[in-house]
């Protein structure tokens, strides 16, 4: 009897050892053998993140992996995000996708990922300034390319093209970009992207100069028939953005304006009676306006035809490409930063299924 009990104990220990070894040999997988990849966002409830989550899940379904998508209740809860990431890291995932609220706060986590050879894919704003080497690539909007879409659309507007061709040094026309700061990477990238593309297009129709801010200043305004003005509000506060918009609107030679983010759109709409001054018969009815991002006010302006259109980021593909690259990195493949693209929307396509997903409030 004692021999039988001893034999049974040996068998139990051997079985446990095999199970343990199986877990160690194949960490970061689910019970059915799928790769496990946590996707840690800056938030979860906002529609932007819901679109990111949908893209991430579609990529997971395509590549046969399991993801866990989560983020804190608000984008100010840095410690909550850190706790979430640590909980997922304890599962020894094969890879991780991360949009960090604070790079410094996740420094130890990134160091652990580098030590354990867990590749990290940044998404949206990613993990800027990472020095651990854990972050292999980032899926995010190329803001210069995105804003260039607005300039390209201006170049397709028959009225604007005619006005640029008719302009002279004595009677120039003005195209403005309204930005809330000259510091943040996303806003300055969009400002640069719009200015550079608009210069290229305008140069086909006349002499061009850029004024308004030293960072983008170019050419001699006194010898230009087309002036591109960069207007930066005194602060990012709504009142200061509205004041900057009013200053531009007071210039009689202004024919077009690009608002580089939702904050400047809000300030500009406040300066135009919530956009009604842009309607037929309004005092700015002839002004061609384009925005960036979405939001209720901006979408209403687009639907009403007060805005020529707007550019939106593509949160769906931010999530999709983040997971796609995480799968590749988990398999040891080389990955590189991915521009997740942007889309132009106007009154003709804003309610199309493929656009509606991207124009979040």
C-alpha positions in Angstrom: 0.0 0.0 0.0 2.8 2.4 0.9 4.5 1.6 -2.4 1.3 2.4 -4.3 0.9 5.7 -2.5 4.5 6.6 -3.2 4.0 5.7 -6.8 0.9 7.9 -7.1 2.8 10.8 -5.5 5.6 10.4 -8.0 3.1 10.5 -10.8 1.3 13.6 -9.5 4.7 15.4 -9.1 5.7 14.4 -12.6 2.4 15.6 -14.1 2.8 18.9 -12.2 6.3 19.3 -13.5 5.3 18.7 -17.1 2.5 21.2 -16.7 4.9 23.7 -15.3 7.4 23.1 -18.0 4.6 23.6 -20.6 3.7 27.0 -19.2 7.4 28.0 -19.1 8.1 26.8 -22.6 5.1 28.6 -24.0 4.5 31.8 -22.1 2.3 34.6 -23.4 -0.3 32.2 -25.0 -3.9 31.4 -24.1 -5.1 27.9 -23.2 -5.8 27.2 -26.9 -2.3 28.2 -27.9 -3.0 31.7 -29.3 -0.5 34.5 -28.9 -1.7 36.9 -26.2 -1.1 40.6 -26.7 -2.4 43.3 -24.4 -3.3 46.6 -26.0 -3.0 49.3 -23.4 -4.7 52.6 -24.4 -4.8 56.1 -22.9 -8.5 55.7 -22.3 -11.4 53.5 -23.2 -14.8 55.3 -23.1 -14.1 58.0 -25.7 -15.4 57.2 -29.2 -11.8 57.6 -30.5 -10.6 54.7 -28.4 -13.7 52.6 -29.3 -12.7 53.0 -32.9 -9.1 52.0 -32.0 -10.4 49.0 -30.2 -12.4 47.9 -33.2 -9.4 48.1 -35.4 -7.3 46.2 -32.9 -9.9 43.4 -32.6 -10.3 43.0 -36.3 -6.5 42.6 -36.7 -6.5 40.1 -33.8 -9.3 38.1 -35.6 -7.4 38.2 -38.9 -4.1 37.0 -37.4 -5.6 34.5 -34.9 -4.3 36.1 -31.7 -6.1 37.1 -28.5 -5.9 40.7 -27.3 -6.9 42.5 -24.2 -7.8 46.1 -24.8 -8.1 48.4 -21.8 -7.3 51.9 -20.6 -8.1 54.2 -17.6 -11.4 56.0 -17.3 -9.7 59.3 -18.1 -6.5 60.4 -19.7 -5.3 62.0 -16.4 -5.2 58.7 -14.5 -1.5 57.9 -15.0 -1.1 55.5 -12.1 -4.3 53.6 -13.1 -2.7 52.9 -16.5 0.6 51.9 -14.9 -1.3 49.4 -12.7 -3.1 48.0 -15.7 0.1 47.5 -17.7 1.8 45.8 -14.8 -1.1 43.4 -14.4 -0.8 42.4 -18.0 3.0 42.2 -17.9 2.8 39.7 -15.2 1.2 37.3 -17.8 4.4 37.4 -19.8 2.8 38.4 -23.1 4.5 37.7 -26.4 4.3 41.5 -27.2 2.5 44.6 -26.0 0.9 47.6 -27.7 1.0 50.8 -25.7 -0.1 54.4 -25.8 1.5 55.8 -22.7 0.0 58.6 -20.7 3.5 59.4 -19.4 6.7 57.8 -20.7 8.5 58.4 -17.4 5.8 56.7 -15.4 6.2 53.5 -17.5 10.1 53.6 -17.5 10.5 50.5 -15.3 7.9 48.6 -17.3 9.7 49.3 -20.5 13.0 48.3 -18.9 11.4 45.0 -17.8 10.0 44.4 -21.3 13.5 45.0 -22.8 15.0 42.6 -20.3 12.4 39.9 -21.0 12.5 40.5 -24.8 8.9 41.5 -24.9 8.6 43.9 -27.9 6.4 47.0 -27.4 4.5 48.7 -30.3 3.5 52.3 -29.6 0.2 53.5 -31.0 -1.5 56.9 -31.2 1.0 59.1 -29.4 3.0 56.0 -28.6 5.8 56.2 -26.1 7.9 59.2 -27.0 11.4 59.4 -25.6 11.7 55.7 -24.8 15.4 54.9 -24.2 14.9 51.2 -23.1 14.9 49.8 -26.6 11.7 47.9 -25.9 9.6 50.1 -28.3 10.2 48.6 -31.8 7.8 50.8 -33.8 4.8 53.1 -33.5 1.5 53.2 -35.4 0.3 56.8 -35.5 -0.9 59.6 -37.6 1.8 61.4 -39.6 0.5 64.9 -38.9 2.4 66.6 -41.7 0.9 64.3 -44.3 -2.6 64.6 -42.7 -2.6 68.4 -42.8 -1.3 68.4 -46.3 -4.6 66.8 -47.3 -6.4 70.1 -46.5 -4.0 72.1 -48.6 -4.4 69.7 -51.5 -8.2 70.1 -51.2 -7.8 73.9 -51.2 -5.8 73.4 -54.4 -8.8 71.6 -55.9 -11.3 74.3 -55.0 -12.1 76.2 -58.3 -12.9 79.5 -56.5 -9.7 79.5 -54.6 -7.6 78.6 -57.6 -9.3 81.4 -59.6 -8.6 83.9 -56.7 -4.9 82.9 -56.5 -4.5 83.3 -60.3 -6.1 86.7 -60.3 -4.1 88.0 -57.3 -1.3 90.6 -57.8 1.3 92.1 -55.6 -0.8 95.2 -55.4 -3.9 93.2 -54.5 -2.8 90.0 -52.8 -4.9 87.2 -51.4 -4.4 85.6 -48.0 -4.7 82.0 -46.9 -4.3 81.4 -43.2 -3.7 78.5 -40.8 -4.9 78.9 -37.3 -3.0 76.9 -34.6 -3.3 77.0 -30.8 0.5 76.7 -30.2 3.9 76.4 -31.8 5.2 73.8 -29.3 3.2 70.5 -29.3 4.4 68.0 -31.9 1.0 67.2 -33.4 0.0 70.9 -33.9 3.3 72.0 -35.2 3.5 69.0 -37.5 0.1 69.9 -38.9 1.0 73.5 -39.3 4.2 72.6 -41.2 2.4 70.0 -43.3 -0.3 72.5 -44.4 2.2 75.4 -45.0 4.6 73.3 -47.0 1.9 71.8 -49.3 0.1 75.2 -49.6 3.3 76.9 -50.7 3.8 74.2 -53.3 0.3 74.6 -54.7 0.2 78.4 -54.5 3.5 78.8 -56.3 1.8 77.4 -59.4 -0.4 80.4 -59.5 1.7 83.3 -58.2 4.5 84.5 -56.0 4.2 83.3 -52.4 5.4 84.4 -48.9 4.7 82.9 -45.5 4.3 85.3 -42.6 3.0 85.3 -39.0 5.6 83.2 -37.1 9.3 83.0 -37.3 9.2 79.2 -37.3 7.5 79.2 -40.7 8.4 82.6 -42.1 9.5 82.4 -45.8 9.8 84.9 -48.6 9.1 88.6 -49.0 5.5 89.5 -48.3 5.9 92.9 -50.1 6.6 91.1 -53.3 4.0 88.3 -53.0 0.6 87.9 -54.6 -0.3 85.0 -52.3 0.3 85.4 -48.6 0.1 82.3 -46.3 -0.3 83.5 -42.7 0.4 81.4 -39.7 -1.7 82.6 -36.7 -0.8 81.3 -33.3 -3.1 82.2 -30.4 -1.6 83.7 -27.3 -2.5 80.7 -25.2 -4.5 77.5 -25.8 -7.5 79.0 -23.9 -10.7 79.2 -25.9 -10.9 82.9 -25.6 -7.4 83.5 -26.9 -8.1 81.2 -29.9 -11.3 83.1 -30.6 -9.3 86.4 -30.5 -6.8 85.1 -33.0 -9.6 84.0 -35.2 -11.2 87.4 -35.0 -7.9 89.1 -36.0 -7.7 86.9 -39.2 -11.4 87.5 -40.0 -10.9 91.3 -39.9 -8.5 91.0 -42.9 -10.4 91.8 -46.2 -8.0 89.8 -48.3 -8.5 86.5 -46.4 -9.9 83.9 -48.8 -9.3 80.6 -47.0 -8.5 79.3 -43.5 -7.3 76.0 -42.1 -7.9 75.2 -38.4 -5.2 72.7 -37.3 -7.1 70.9 -34.4 -10.4 70.7 -32.6 -9.4 73.5 -30.2 -8.9 76.0 -33.0 -12.1 74.9 -34.8 -14.0 75.6 -31.5 -12.4 79.0 -31.2 -13.1 79.8 -34.9 -16.7 78.7 -34.7 -17.1 81.0 -31.6 -15.8 83.9 -33.7 -18.4 83.2 -36.5 -21.6 82.8 -34.4 -21.2 79.1 -34.1 -20.5 79.0 -37.8 -23.7 80.7 -39.0 -21.7 83.7 -40.3 -20.3 81.2 -42.9 -23.7 80.3 -44.2 -25.1 81.7 -47.5 -25.8 85.4 -46.9 -23.5 85.5 -43.9 -20.7 88.0 -43.6 -18.1 85.3 -44.2 -20.1 83.2 -46.7 -17.3 83.4 -49.3 -14.5 82.2 -46.9 -13.3 78.7 -47.6 -12.7 76.8 -44.3 -11.2 73.4 -43.5 -10.8 71.9 -40.1 -9.0 69.0 -38.4 -10.4 66.2 -36.2 -14.1 66.1 -35.5 -16.5 67.0 -32.7 -20.2 68.0 -32.7 -19.7 71.6 -33.7 -17.2 70.8 -36.5 -19.4 68.0 -37.9 -22.4 70.3 -37.9 -20.4 72.9 -39.8 -19.4 70.3 -42.4 -22.9 68.9 -42.8 -24.3 72.4 -43.2 -21.7 73.2 -45.9 -20.2 76.0 -43.8 -16.9 74.2 -43.8 -15.5 73.0 -47.2 -14.5 69.9 -45.2 -12.2 68.6 -42.6 -9.4 66.1 -42.0 -9.8 63.3 -39.5 -7.3 60.9 -38.1 -8.0 57.2 -38.6 -8.3 55.6 -35.2 -9.5 52.3 -36.7 -6.2 51.8 -38.5 -4.2 53.0 -35.5 -5.6 50.0 -33.6 -5.4 47.6 -36.6 -1.7 48.3 -37.4 -0.7 48.3 -33.8 -1.8 44.7 -33.4 -0.5 43.7 -36.8 2.9 45.0 -35.9 2.8 43.5 -32.5 2.1 40.1 -34.0 5.0 40.5 -36.4 7.4 41.6 -33.6 6.3 38.7 -31.4 7.4 36.4 -34.2 10.8 38.1 -34.3 10.1 40.0 -37.5 11.5 43.6 -38.0 8.9 46.3 -37.8 9.0 50.0 -38.6 6.9 53.1 -37.8 3.6 53.1 -39.6 1.6 56.1 -40.8 -2.0 55.1 -40.1 -3.3 57.7 -42.5 -6.0 60.3 -42.4 -9.2 61.0 -44.3 -11.0 64.0 -45.8 -14.6 64.3 -45.1 -17.2 66.8 -46.3 -21.0 67.1 -46.6 -21.1 64.4 -49.3 -19.4 61.6 -47.4 -19.6 62.4 -43.6 -22.3 59.8 -43.1 -20.7 57.1 -45.2 -20.0 53.9 -43.1 -16.3 54.1 -43.6 -16.1 57.8 -42.5 -18.7 57.7 -39.8 -16.5 55.4 -37.7 -13.7 58.0 -37.8 -15.5 61.2 -37.0 -15.9 60.8 -33.3 -17.2 63.4 -30.8 
